[in-house]
Amino acid sequence: MSLDAEQVKKIAHLARIEINDADIPGYASTLSNILDLVDQMSAVNTDDVEPMAHPMDASQRLRADVVTETNQRDRFQSVAPKTEDGLYLVPQVIE
């Protein structure tokens, strides 16, 4: 696909990018090459290809989901100005 100068100007306007008129031919060529590559990739048959979660087919190492700290809520709330039923009370900020 080949882009002309007007199409490049329109793309630049939509992207809110200011470009110089002297640079338009270079942008047109580069954008046309990108669109040609997308066309080539679209033509590839991918019916039998399974989607992958990661391009390197790697799995993430996860730690076990276990509690490692003791409950210290009472200790933390002992220094709070106001608490009630295990909750911190704060001044109302929305009327």
Backbone as numpy.savetxt, mean C-alpha at the origin, in Angstrom:
# Nx Ny Nz CAx CAy CAz Cx Cy Cz
1.46 0.02 -28.49 0.60 1.19 -28.49 1.50 2.42 -28.49
1.18 3.34 -29.35 1.99 4.54 -29.46 1.19 5.75 -28.98
1.79 6.50 -28.09 1.13 7.70 -27.57 1.64 8.93 -28.30
0.74 9.87 -28.53 1.16 11.12 -29.15 1.32 12.20 -28.07
1.73 13.38 -28.49 2.03 14.47 -27.55 0.80 14.89 -26.75
-0.35 14.93 -27.39 -1.58 15.35 -26.70 -1.96 14.36 -25.61
-1.78 13.07 -25.88 -2.10 12.06 -24.87 -1.15 12.17 -23.69
0.11 12.43 -23.95 1.08 12.60 -22.86 0.73 13.82 -22.03
0.33 14.90 -22.68 -0.07 16.11 -21.95 -1.29 15.84 -21.08
-2.23 15.08 -21.63 -3.44 14.75 -20.86 -3.10 13.88 -19.65
-2.22 12.89 -19.84 -1.80 12.03 -18.73 -1.10 12.87 -17.66
-0.24 13.77 -18.09 0.48 14.64 -17.15 -0.51 15.52 -16.38
-1.52 16.02 -17.08 -2.53 16.86 -16.42 -3.31 16.04 -15.38
-3.72 14.82 -15.75 -4.47 13.97 -14.82 -3.62 13.60 -13.61
-2.31 13.42 -13.82 -1.41 13.07 -12.72 -0.93 14.31 -11.97
-1.34 15.47 -12.43 -0.94 16.75 -11.84 0.58 16.89 -11.83
1.18 16.54 -12.98 2.62 16.63 -13.15 2.91 17.68 -14.22
3.80 18.59 -13.93 4.20 19.58 -14.92 5.40 19.05 -15.69
5.27 19.01 -17.01 6.38 18.54 -17.84 6.69 19.61 -18.89
7.95 19.66 -19.27 8.36 20.61 -20.31 8.00 20.04 -21.68
7.71 20.94 -22.62 7.37 20.50 -23.98 8.52 19.75 -24.63
9.74 20.08 -24.26 10.91 19.41 -24.86 11.02 17.96 -24.39
10.46 17.65 -23.23 10.54 16.29 -22.67 9.43 15.37 -23.15
8.43 15.90 -23.81 7.26 15.10 -24.20 7.62 13.93 -25.11
8.48 14.08 -26.12 8.80 12.91 -26.95 9.43 11.76 -26.14
10.27 12.08 -25.20 10.88 11.04 -24.37 9.86 10.34 -23.50
8.94 11.13 -22.91 7.88 10.53 -22.11 6.97 9.67 -22.98
6.66 10.13 -24.16 5.79 9.37 -25.07 6.43 8.03 -25.41
7.70 8.04 -25.68 8.41 6.80 -26.01 8.43 5.84 -24.82
8.75 6.35 -23.65 8.83 5.52 -22.45 7.46 4.94 -22.10
6.44 5.77 -22.11 5.09 5.30 -21.78 4.60 4.30 -22.81
4.91 4.52 -24.08 4.52 3.58 -25.12 5.19 2.23 -24.91
6.47 2.23 -24.53 7.18 0.98 -24.25 6.55 0.24 -23.07
6.14 0.97 -22.05 5.50 0.35 -20.88 4.17 -0.28 -21.30
3.38 0.44 -22.07 2.10 -0.10 -22.52 2.28 -1.30 -23.43
3.32 -1.29 -24.26 3.61 -2.46 -25.10 3.96 -3.67 -24.24
4.72 -3.46 -23.18 5.07 -4.55 -22.28 3.82 -5.11 -21.60
2.92 -4.24 -21.19 1.66 -4.68 -20.57 0.85 -5.51 -21.56
0.82 -5.09 -22.83 0.12 -5.87 -23.85 0.75 -7.25 -24.02
2.07 -7.32 -24.00 2.75 -8.61 -24.13 2.42 -9.51 -22.94
2.40 -8.94 -21.76 2.11 -9.72 -20.56 0.66 -10.18 -20.56
-0.24 -9.39 -21.10 -1.65 -9.76 -21.16 -1.88 -10.91 -22.13
-1.02 -11.06 -23.10 -1.18 -12.10 -24.11 -0.75 -13.48 -23.61
-0.06 -13.53 -22.47 0.43 -14.80 -21.95 -0.73 -15.59 -21.33
-0.81 -16.88 -21.64 -1.85 -17.74 -21.09 -1.48 -18.13 -19.66
-2.31 -17.73 -18.70 -2.04 -18.02 -17.29 -3.14 -18.87 -16.67
-3.87 -19.61 -17.50 -5.00 -20.40 -16.99 -4.56 -21.48 -16.00
-3.43 -22.11 -16.22 -2.99 -23.21 -15.37 -1.99 -22.77 -14.29
-1.84 -21.48 -14.08 -0.89 -20.97 -13.10 -1.63 -20.66 -11.81
-1.15 -21.27 -10.71 -1.77 -21.02 -9.42 -1.26 -19.69 -8.84
-2.15 -18.90 -8.24 -1.70 -17.66 -7.60 -0.80 -17.97 -6.42
0.16 -17.09 -6.20 1.10 -17.27 -5.09 0.94 -16.13 -4.09
1.14 -16.44 -2.83 1.07 -15.40 -1.80 2.34 -14.57 -1.78
3.45 -15.15 -2.27 4.73 -14.47 -2.25 5.50 -14.92 -3.49
6.15 -13.99 -4.20 6.84 -14.39 -5.43 7.99 -15.36 -5.21
8.54 -15.40 -4.01 9.65 -16.31 -3.73 9.14 -17.60 -3.09
7.82 -17.75 -2.99 7.20 -18.92 -2.38 7.78 -19.20 -1.00
7.98 -18.13 -0.23 8.54 -18.24 1.10 7.42 -18.17 2.14
7.65 -18.74 3.27 6.67 -18.64 4.35 7.28 -17.81 5.48
6.42 -17.11 6.17 6.88 -16.24 7.24 7.01 -17.04 8.53
8.11 -16.84 9.22 8.31 -17.49 10.50 7.50 -16.74 11.55
6.64 -17.44 12.23 5.80 -16.82 13.24 6.12 -17.43 14.60
6.02 -16.61 15.61 6.22 -17.13 16.97 4.90 -17.71 17.45
4.98 -18.53 18.44 3.77 -19.12 19.02 2.93 -18.04 19.67
1.64 -18.15 19.55 0.73 -17.15 20.11 0.38 -17.53 21.54
1.31 -17.22 22.45 1.13 -17.54 23.86 1.38 -16.28 24.69
0.74 -16.22 25.85 0.93 -15.09 26.76 2.29 -15.24 27.42
3.10 -14.19 27.36 4.44 -14.24 27.94 4.61 -13.27 29.11
3.61 -12.43 29.35 3.70 -11.46 30.43 2.58 -11.70 31.42
2.82 -11.31 32.65 1.79 -11.47 33.68 0.86 -10.27 33.64
-0.35 -10.46 34.15 -1.35 -9.40 34.20 -0.97 -8.42 35.31
-0.68 -7.18 34.94 -0.30 -6.16 35.91 -1.26 -4.98 35.89
-2.52 -5.23 35.47 -3.49 -4.14 35.36 -3.68 -3.42 36.69
-3.82 -4.16 37.78 -4.04 -3.51 39.08 -2.87 -2.61 39.46
-1.65 -3.06 39.19 -0.46 -2.25 39.48 -0.45 -0.98 38.65
-0.76 -1.10 37.36 -0.75 0.07 36.48 -1.86 1.04 36.84
-3.02 0.51 37.20 -4.14 1.39 37.53 -4.02 2.01 38.91
-3.14 1.50 39.73 -2.98 2.06 41.07 -2.43 3.49 41.02
-1.74 3.85 39.97 -1.19 5.20 39.85 -2.06 6.11 38.98
-3.15 5.58 38.42 -4.04 6.38 37.57 -4.91 7.26 38.45
-5.24 8.47 37.97 -6.08 9.37 38.77 -7.46 8.79 39.08
-8.12 8.17 38.05 -9.46 7.62 38.28 -9.61 6.34 37.47
-10.13 5.31 38.12 -10.46 4.05 37.44 -11.78 3.54 37.98
-12.44 2.72 37.18 -13.69 2.10 37.62 -13.88 0.80 36.87
-14.08 -0.28 37.58 -14.29 -1.61 36.99 -13.18 -2.00 36.01
-11.94 -1.67 36.33 -10.82 -2.04 35.49 -10.60 -1.13 34.29
-11.34 -0.01 34.22 -11.21 0.93 33.10 -10.66 2.25 33.61
-9.93 2.95 32.74 -9.44 4.28 33.06 -10.54 5.29 32.77
-10.78 6.20 33.70 -11.76 7.25 33.49 -11.04 8.52 33.09
-11.51 9.13 32.00 -10.88 10.34 31.48 -11.94 11.42 31.36
-11.52 12.69 31.35 -12.49 13.78 31.20 -13.19 13.69 29.85
-14.44 14.10 29.81 -15.20 14.11 28.56 -14.61 15.17 27.62
-14.34 14.80 26.38 -13.75 15.75 25.44 -14.71 16.10 24.31
-15.79 15.37 24.17 -16.79 15.67 23.14 -18.09 16.02 23.82
-18.64 17.15 23.43 -19.90 17.58 24.05 -21.08 16.98 23.34
